Amino acid sequence: MLLSQSPLRASMIFCVAAMTSLTLFAATTAEARSKTVVYTAELQAPVEATQEIIKDTVIHCAGTECLGAQSSSAARTICAKIVDEFGPVASFAYKGEAFDAEALAKCNG
């Protein structure tokens, strides 16, 4: 048997590959969790837990709450896209500042 055909060598390669995959996955997950929430929306009707990529950011929605990290798009654009994806919003805030009634009406329109 050649060294390259050794079961021990094959299992070592598998272990290294598995550890590398786990390390990369953990780093990616930790990075995603560390992003600050800047968009918050309260939907008018609940939805099942889901997430969508909206204008280069991931928006997580569950029940009537939606949360999202910073995007390069304007807050009004993100609000309108949330309405398109999940339905009308009862409230929307960007960095803790709530949209007024007029901005909310435009978002839902």
C-alpha positions in Angstrom: 0.0 0.0 0.0 1.3 3.4 -0.9 1.4 6.2 1.7 -1.0 8.3 -0.5 -3.6 5.4 -0.1 -3.3 5.1 3.6 -6.6 5.2 5.5 -4.9 7.2 8.2 -3.8 9.9 5.7 -7.3 10.1 4.2 -8.9 10.5 7.6 -6.4 13.2 8.6 -7.2 15.1 5.4 -10.9 14.8 6.1 -10.4 16.1 9.6 -8.4 19.1 8.5 -11.0 19.9 5.8 -13.8 19.6 8.3 -12.1 21.8 10.9 -11.4 24.5 8.2 -15.0 24.5 7.1 -16.2 24.8 10.7 -13.8 27.6 11.5 -14.9 29.6 8.4 -18.6 29.0 9.1 -18.1 30.2 12.8 -16.2 33.3 11.7 -18.9 34.2 9.1 -21.7 33.6 11.6 -20.0 35.7 14.3 -19.5 38.5 11.8 -23.1 38.5 10.8 -24.2 38.6 14.5 -21.9 41.4 15.4 -23.5 43.9 12.9 -25.5 46.6 14.6 -29.3 46.7 14.0 -30.1 50.0 12.4 -33.5 49.3 10.8 -36.5 48.2 12.9 -40.0 47.7 11.5 -43.2 46.6 13.1 -45.4 44.8 10.5 -49.2 45.2 10.5 -49.6 41.4 10.2 -47.3 38.7 11.5 -45.1 36.6 9.3 -43.3 33.3 9.9 -39.6 33.7 10.8 -37.7 34.4 7.7 -35.0 36.6 6.3 -34.5 38.3 2.9 -31.6 40.2 1.4 -32.9 43.7 0.7 -30.6 46.2 -0.9 -27.4 44.6 0.2 -28.4 43.9 3.8 -30.1 40.9 5.5 -33.5 41.7 7.0 -34.7 39.2 9.7 -38.5 39.1 10.3 -40.4 37.0 12.8 -44.0 37.7 14.0 -44.5 41.4 13.5 -40.9 42.4 14.1 -38.2 43.0 11.4 -34.6 43.9 12.1 -31.8 44.8 9.7 -28.2 46.0 9.7 -26.8 49.0 7.9 -27.2 49.3 4.1 -25.9 51.7 1.5 -29.5 52.5 0.5 -31.7 55.2 2.0 -33.9 54.3 4.9 -37.1 55.1 2.9 -35.9 52.6 0.2 -35.4 49.8 2.8 -38.8 50.6 4.3 -40.5 50.3 0.9 -38.7 47.1 0.2 -39.8 45.6 3.5 -43.3 46.5 2.6 -42.9 44.8 -0.8 -41.5 41.6 0.8 -43.5 41.3 4.0 -46.5 43.6 3.9 -47.5 47.0 5.3 -45.6 48.3 8.3 -47.2 49.8 11.4 -43.9 51.6 12.3 -40.4 51.9 10.9 -37.3 53.4 12.5 -33.8 54.1 11.3 -31.1 54.2 14.0 -33.8 54.6 16.6 -35.6 57.5 14.9 -39.1 56.6 14.0 -40.6 57.6 10.7 -43.4 60.2 11.1 -46.9 59.5 9.8 -46.2 61.1 6.4 -43.0 59.1 5.8 -44.8 55.9 7.0 -47.7 56.5 4.5 -45.2 56.9 1.7 -43.4 53.7 2.7 -46.7 51.8 2.7 -47.9 53.4 -0.5 
